[in-house]
Amino acid sequence: MKPICLLLCSGVVLASSIFVAVAGAKGDTNPQAASPIYGVTIPEGYRQWELVAPAEEAEPLNELRAVLGNAVAIKAYRERTLPFPDGTVLAKLAWKHVQSPEFESASVPGAATTVQVMVKDSKKYAATGGWGFGRFVDGEPADEAQHQTCFACHEARVQGHDYVFTRYAP
């Protein structure tokens, strides 16, 4: 089981370094690249952030995912700091789950599906637990209806973990 997990995790990390991302300008909220409601953009350089944890989403999405965190996020995870401090940014990359052609019990990333971003700013996003959300498909923000579901889902399921699903993989 360990070799399969290592292969899967290695595949997610390798694919995350290969996948070509569309990066937004650092700190700006360009209306063409910003998420509706929150104004969140894809952070510059996020592909070089550290891995927080890999994940797998079963049906209906059938995705492999990797969550990356900026330096503030990684420090908070390592120190088990809750709530996360302002300046924490998490980016979740997702790909279709595909069976490896070389090893039938292994998975590899297929087509990229989304990049999702959470930004902690307790003043700016006070109404949503201190978090702003962004969901991007092919580098473009998803529609407003999809963004309206972000906080509701986090609030219903992980309110006791500062609205963050992902746990740190040591």
Protein Blocks (a to p, Z undefined) as FASTA:
>chain_A
ZZmmmmmmmmmmmmmmmpccddddehiacfklpcehjlpacdehklmpccfbdcddddfk
lpaddddddfklmmmmmnopacddehiacddddddddddfklmkbccddddfbdcddddd
fklmmmnoopacdddeehiacdfklmmmmmmmmmmmmmmngopabacdZZ
